[in-house]
Amino acid sequence: PLIHCDTELEMDEVYQFRDLYAAKWGINLISELCPPLESTNASLPHAARVAARKTGGLKNAIAAHGFTGIVVGIRRDEDGTRAKERYFSPRDNQGLWDVKDQPPEFWNQFMTDFPPGTHVRIHPLLHWTEIDVWRYIQREEIPIVSLYFARLYPEYDNKMMRFRSIGEKGITFPLESTATNLDQIIEELERTKVSERSGRPMGSDEDDSSFERLRAEGYM
């Protein structure tokens, strides 16, 4: 099954893409509605509270379906907190992550046998970079959401922009770019110094502390 933790705030193009390929590829899609904003920690910044809704949705889906492990597409190069992850990351039965108590993974030797009651997050793409993902998409001709390609945005003075990382409406913003195809995206990434998550307040360099709090509580 493929889990989508739905805040009902995704971009319209994302919903269209999800529904199209779920039907086209016969995906067993679990769309889990996330708890309301009021259920999240009020001490977090707004963007982090929106993201925290996904943690609640994920926990509800795991509990409802009895999943003892999930495969996640996070990468270490996305931010400093994810850089601390393991390929096989043990969590307690509440999905809590203890960053100070992670199994060693030397020389591609992975701990895969955990005590009963342990929930495991599996991260096969940890060592990939953003450009690795795009080269793979290009090689395998994988369809992608059109938001990743640059276009004119009237609300930003008709600048050419595209999304590097896509999250919810109101907390995700496009970045200036002229890349309208895969070759241009890869060329742009080969020379850019702009962070992948610059368009996302939650998870940017300025908000590392709240992002680490979210991940400790079960955020992906």
TIRO-718892 format. One line per 8 residues: number of its first residue (from 1); their letters; for each residue x, y, z of N, C-alpha, C. Coordinates in steps of 0.001 Angstrom, whole numbers, plus 500000, padded with zeros to 6 digits. Atoms other than C-alpha are relative to their C-alpha. Example, Ala and Ser with C-alpha at 12.3 -4.5 7.8 and 13.67 -1.06 7.14 Angstrom:
BEGIN
1	as	500890/498810/500000/512300/495500/507800/500900/501200/500000 | 499180/498810/499940/513670/498940/507140/499230/501090/500730;
//
This chain:
BEGIN
1	plihcdte	500821/498788/500000/500000/500000/500000/500854/501262/500000 | 499352/498694/500008/500976/503607/499393/499180/500943/500882 | 500711/499123/499067/500087/506018/502215/500187/501457/499581 | 499948/498553/500163/499228/509653/501562/499355/500623/501227 | 500527/499289/498834/498842/511701/504756/499472/501342/499508 | 500629/498886/500697/496380/514253/503446/499541/501093/500957 | 500410/498840/499199/496139/517680/505092/498870/500776/499327 | 500983/499303/500845/493654/518727/502376/500505/501378/499571;
9	lemdevyq	499381/498734/500401/496113/521555/501634/501028/499810/498890 | 499052/500232/501090/498076/519957/498800/499665/500911/498815 | 500234/499268/501240/498501/521817/495525/499015/499219/499128 | 500992/500655/500856/495716/521090/493026/500664/499018/499037 | 499296/500873/500948/498240/519621/490579/500440/498696/500660 | 499571/501207/499275/499407/517164/493257/498841/499014/500117 | 501168/500883/499911/495900/515785/493823/499678/499379/498637 | 500286/500507/501341/495367/515457/490067/500990/498919/499607;
17	frdlyaak	498947/500973/500306/498696/513642/489669/499792/498722/500798 | 500231/501168/499139/497976/511326/492623/498861/499142/499484 | 501183/500751/500412/494536/510332/491425/500189/499353/498632 | 499756/500538/501333/495648/509864/487811/500818/498725/500060 | 499099/501150/500021/498503/507476/488579/499576/498908/500973 | 500562/501047/499140/496771/505675/491436/499057/499123/499193 | 500923/500753/500854/494112/504677/488906/500741/499294/498864 | 499301/500536/501173/496479/504162/485957/500868/498805/500351;
25	wginlise	499084/501062/499597/498931/501960/487864/499377/498998/500973 | 500659/500928/499083/496387/500220/490109/500614/499999/501390 | 499342/499885/498697/498019/501523/493305/498981/499831/501124 | 500814/500133/498790/496567/500453/496644/500280/501229/500863 | 499753/498709/499356/496317/504028/497931/499189/500131/501281 | 500652/499673/498735/495552/504779/501573/500119/501504/500186 | 500002/498550/499802/494566/508442/501827/499468/500275/501401 | 500335/499793/498587/494607/509250/505539/499861/501485/500280;
33	lcpplest	500193/498594/499649/493057/512565/506531/500713/500303/501313 | 499211/499642/498822/495305/514321/509043/499136/500723/501033 | 500724/499280/498951/494079/515657/512400/500066/501509/499770 | 500028/498544/500206/493208/519389/512559/501190/500691/500646 | 498885/499204/499478/495743/522105/513312/499915/500143/501515 | 500197/499800/498558/494241/522538/516797/500548/498849/500834 | 499499/501160/499257/495488/519072/517748/501516/500002/500126 | 498544/499976/499993/499150/520038/517222/500539/500898/501111;
41	naslphaa	499325/499237/498945/501653/521632/519601/499996/501493/499671 | 500148/498568/500262/500814/525342/519815/501306/500767/500137 | 498719/499297/499841/504424/526209/520707/500844/499948/498731 | 499262/500091/501257/505601/525276/517207/499627/501154/499077 | 500364/499016/501027/505767/527816/514357/498874/499457/499119 | 501174/500416/500769/502749/527755/512037/500338/498931/498961 | 499644/500969/501040/504512/525937/509190/500287/498628/500592 | 499714/501263/499334/505746/523279/511602/498725/499331/500515;
49	rvaarktg	501277/500561/499527/502213/522863/513013/499244/499339/498845 | 500636/500623/501167/500869/522199/509516/500664/498657/499706 | 499267/501247/500228/503600/519584/509052/499696/498976/501080 | 500288/500910/498894/502825/518114/512467/498681/499256/499794 | 501241/500695/500320/499364/517264/511190/500298/498690/499274 | 499647/501214/500742/501044/514747/508897/500490/498899/500934 | 499558/500982/499023/502664/513063/511877/498798/499284/500599 | 501211/500597/499454/499221/512534/513374/499318/499095/498998;
57	glknaiaa	500612/500829/501033/497863/511231/510088/500751/498706/499779 | 499190/501196/500190/500769/508822/509676/499811/499029/501162 | 500194/500871/498839/500395/507489/513218/498631/499316/499950 | 501340/500583/500097/496672/506954/512651/499962/498889/498954 | 499983/501007/501063/497315/505053/509408/500752/498753/500446 | 499213/501133/499511/499987/502870/511024/499193/499179/500997 | 500802/500696/498994/497691/502037/513942/498809/499281/499373 | 501203/500580/500611/494640/501402/511762/500317/498751/499183;
65	hgftgivv	499668/501113/500896/496448/499016/509410/501026/499037/500598 | 499080/500914/499326/498894/497451/511869/501359/499877/499343 | 498691/500056/500644/502013/498320/509893/501111/500012/501049 | 498853/500022/499088/505224/497375/511729/501209/500708/499399 | 498928/499256/500644/507394/499204/509226/499470/500704/498768 | 500355/499283/501225/507156/501716/506393/501277/500410/499270 | 498884/499568/500836/509458/502603/503499/499794/501474/499663 | 500098/498546/500138/510175/506340/503263/501089/500490/499048;
73	girrdedg	499062/499504/501004/511924/508401/500564/500864/501163/500446 | 499184/498871/499551/513873/510831/502768/501469/499807/499609 | 498585/500018/500342/517484/511753/501969/500787/500817/501015 | 499171/499293/499020/520334/512884/504218/500345/501406/499556 | 499573/498674/500455/521200/515854/502015/498886/501037/500076 | 501107/499051/499923/517752/517432/502534/500156/500984/501155 | 499814/499107/498852/518546/518815/505988/500840/499292/501054 | 499098/500533/498984/520761/518358/509042/499381/498919/500860;
81	trakeryf	500644/500997/499148/518198/516372/511025/499916/498653/499305 | 500084/501266/500733/517668/513778/508332/501389/499388/499774 | 498638/500522/500147/521450/513464/508031/500373/499068/501143 | 499718/500839/498831/521366/511759/511449/499292/498649/499934 | 500803/501212/500103/519067/508961/510230/500824/498771/499662 | 499439/501279/500403/519831/505281/509654/499128/499406/498893 | 500791/500651/501048/518733/503077/506757/498845/499204/500610 | 501047/500688/499249/516798/500937/509236/499909/500688/501358;
89	sprdnqgl	500094/499111/498843/515570/503335/511904/498913/499515/500955 | 500999/500495/499041/513866/501854/514997/499265/501138/500701 | 500860/499072/499262/510984/503731/516634/499234/499192/501042 | 500841/500721/499044/508886/502896/519662/498592/499878/499431 | 501340/500258/500525/505233/501931/519343/499172/501271/499813 | 500645/498715/500264/504298/505636/519300/500661/500736/498830 | 499294/499387/501120/506641/506320/516383/501071/500982/500404 | 499011/499031/499514/509030/508317/518575/501410/499573/499608;
97	wdvkdqpp	498641/500237/500483/512619/508640/517353/500998/500584/500983 | 498944/499551/499090/515589/508824/519741/501283/500153/499203 | 498847/499746/500854/518340/510478/517724/501310/499592/500666 | 498774/500353/499276/520877/509642/520449/500162/498496/500168 | 499935/501451/499831/520117/505915/520356/499660/499327/498676 | 500188/500591/501321/520513/504782/516760/501018/498883/499783 | 499064/501112/500214/522077/501471/515651/501134/500406/499071 | 498892/499718/500917/525544/501649/514052/499758/499313/498659;
105	efwnqfmt	500127/500603/501338/525637/501006/510301/501313/500210/499254 | 498679/499886/500605/529278/500535/509338/500156/498994/498862 | 499642/500895/501114/530506/499045/506045/498774/499291/499414 | 501239/500541/500581/526947/498540/504753/499466/498777/500739 | 500581/501034/499153/526073/496252/507640/498835/500628/500763 | 501196/499372/499450/522499/496971/508758/499318/499099/501014 | 500792/500726/499030/520577/495951/511844/498570/499922/499498 | 501361/500176/500512/517282/494481/510635/499138/499164/500938;
113	dfppgthv	500729/500838/499049/516262/492371/513635/499771/500809/501272 | 500330/499146/498864/514447/494392/516297/499037/499287/500950 | 500897/500628/499020/512577/493450/519485/498540/500200/499621 | 501439/499836/500250/508799/492924/519317/499515/501358/500508 | 500529/498699/499617/506894/496177/519454/500744/501166/499383 | 499238/498941/500658/509549/498106/517530/499375/500321/498642 | 500445/499564/501325/508320/500132/514578/501243/500451/499237 | 498785/499720/500763/510882/500491/511769/499684/500887/498798;
121	rihpllhw	500034/499181/501205/511313/503257/509205/501183/499576/499123 | 498964/500472/500915/513262/502045/506157/500246/501089/498964 | 499645/498845/500829/515126/504697/504152/500996/499598/498915 | 499061/500492/501015/516612/503195/500959/500721/501086/499219 | 499396/498922/500787/517445/506607/499437/500839/500964/500840 | 499288/499080/499112/519365/508108/502367/501236/500618/499356 | 498732/499518/500556/522614/508409/500412/499829/500730/498673 | 500231/499296/501262/520996/509873/497276/500052/501504/500226;
129	teidvwry	500067/498548/499979/521308/513557/496455/498821/500447/499128 | 501096/499481/500820/518725/515814/494831/500250/499719/498518 | 499712/500211/501416/520497/515538/491479/499976/498522/499629 | 500138/501436/500245/520660/511742/491810/498552/499648/499661 | 501422/500262/500227/516862/511709/492002/499601/500425/498591 | 500388/499489/501312/516519/513830/488869/500648/499209/498867 | 499372/500830/501038/519015/511772/486887/499288/498653/499884 | 500748/501260/500022/517082/508645/487870/498647/500192/499313;
137	iqreeipi	501283/499681/500649/513767/510253/486859/500188/500092/498489 | 499730/499850/501426/515290/511150/483510/500293/498650/499352 | 499613/501282/500573/516810/507712/482922/498827/499044/499862 | 501118/500948/499985/513673/505779/483840/498709/500582/499437 | 501156/499331/500593/511270/508292/482245/498785/499954/500938 | 501035/500004/498968/509258/508637/485458/499181/501283/499910 | 500821/498781/500049/506298/511042/485278/500113/500788/501301 | 499893/499134/498828/506420/514019/487638/498934/501090/499948;
145	vslyfarl	500959/498903/499905/504132/516803/488830/500543/501219/499240 | 499577/498889/500848/504236/519799/486461/500573/501175/500791 | 499501/498902/499164/505022/522146/489386/501525/500043/500077 | 498539/500025/499963/508659/521053/489189/500630/500737/498821 | 499488/499284/501162/509015/522804/485821/499705/501492/500125 | 500148/498546/499882/509493/526578/485604/498888/500513/499084 | 501017/499304/500778/506645/528796/484416/499848/501402/500586 | 500232/498645/499514/505517/532399/484802/498994/499973/501144;
153	ypeydnkm	500905/499884/498858/503912/533248/488156/499567/501462/500122 | 500481/498611/499916/501764/536419/487940/500065/500569/501411 | 499989/499522/498621/501593/536624/491734/501401/500358/500491 | 498619/499641/499674/505400/536964/491788/500595/500857/498878 | 499546/499047/501022/505693/539784/489212/500395/499319/498690 | 499766/500726/501255/505587/537308/486307/501426/499463/499871 | 498673/500622/500035/508919/535780/487266/499872/498538/499578 | 499919/501426/500297/509921/532396/485895/500445/499291/501273;
161	mrfrsige	499725/500676/498735/509825/530054/488885/499568/498547/499903 | 500442/501383/499882/509488/526400/489826/500147/499553/501443 | 499885/500577/498668/509088/524286/492932/501136/498986/500012 | 498950/500995/499800/512147/522388/494142/499536/498925/500974 | 500528/500911/498987/510290/520781/497058/498533/500385/500196 | 501430/499690/500002/506506/520498/497201/499345/499562/501305 | 500764/500279/498792/504471/520751/500389/498626/500630/499893 | 501362/499480/499977/501201/522355/501423/499911/501450/499518;
169	kgitfple	500274/498614/500364/499620/525551/500149/500253/500900/501212 | 499780/499034/498935/500683/528571/502175/501303/499832/500746 | 498714/500203/499321/503902/527004/503479/501058/499466/499034 | 499054/500437/501026/505590/526077/500192/499985/501017/498872 | 499928/498917/500980/506836/528597/497653/500993/499652/498893 | 499081/500267/501116/508465/528446/494201/501248/500862/500093 | 498731/499277/500058/512026/529589/493544/500275/500416/498560 | 499702/499523/501352/513322/531576/490578/500793/498957/499227;
177	statnldq	499373/501023/500826/514320/529273/487737/499549/500185/498559 | 500393/500008/501413/514303/529006/483942/499939/498564/499475 | 499952/501415/500400/514356/525173/483911/498608/499485/499658 | 501316/500457/500447/511400/523969/481838/499989/498546/499543 | 499951/501423/500346/512584/520412/481131/501042/499310/500872 | 499115/500760/499121/514602/517638/482773/501472/500356/499792 | 498600/499638/500260/517891/518513/481064/500358/501310/500695 | 499739/498694/499395/517611/522095/482300/499971/499932/501524;
185	iieelert	500017/500172/498543/516692/521013/485844/501337/499435/500474 | 498733/500623/499614/519784/518797/486015/501153/500989/499843 | 498961/498980/500208/521976/521549/484556/499947/501054/501102 | 500152/499013/498931/520572/524009/487098/500556/499473/501317 | 499552/500582/498728/521280/521652/490003/501507/499785/500030 | 498544/500180/500057/524851/521128/488826/500753/501269/500405 | 499301/498741/499700/525617/524809/489480/499352/500827/501102 | 500686/499163/499020/523094/526113/492015/500624/499904/501387;
193	kvsersgr	499587/499973/498599/524041/527144/495547/498783/500184/500912 | 501238/499792/499249/520399/527553/496614/499520/498672/500578 | 500451/501213/499337/519099/525018/499126/498702/499483/499405 | 501209/500649/500516/516472/522542/497949/498750/500436/500750 | 501159/499688/499172/514187/523480/500838/499869/501491/500301 | 500088/498558/499787/514604/527250/500541/498572/500517/499882 | 501378/499575/500157/510975/527502/499495/499057/499456/501047 | 500837/500589/498953/509752/525708/502605/500490/500478/501365;
201	pmgsdedd	499565/499473/498703/509939/527597/505935/500279/498893/501010 | 499796/501114/499082/509568/524353/507892/501018/499048/499383 | 498960/500851/500529/512776/522399/507418/501112/500783/499331 | 498916/499171/500516/514852/525337/506201/501036/500191/501089 | 498911/499830/499032/518099/526304/507905/499554/500787/501227 | 500420/499152/498892/516259/528872/510044/499114/499271/501005 | 500999/500648/499172/513897/526306/511490/500406/498581/500383 | 499518/501335/499715/516092/523300/512228/499489/499469/501336;
209	ssferlra	500380/500477/498676/515093/523151/515909/498589/499437/500007 | 501368/500512/500030/511365/522760/515260/499912/498764/499120 | 500016/501172/500868/512065/520293/512444/500498/498776/500760 | 499491/501125/499223/514118/518118/514802/498969/499559/501037 | 501070/500356/499064/511308/518268/517376/498922/499179/499301 | 501001/500736/500755/508854/517128/514716/500457/498575/499685 | 499515/501322/500368/511047/514244/513624/500109/499096/501206 | 499942/500800/498775/511585/513085/517194/498630/499452/500374;
217	egym	501366/500410/499672/507804/512879/517511/499363/499123/498924 | 500507/500942/500986/507406/510771/514376/499840/500514/498598 | 500119/499443/501352/507488/513110/511370/501011/499300/499080 | 499105/500679/500933/509039/511619/508244/501197/500873/499644;
//
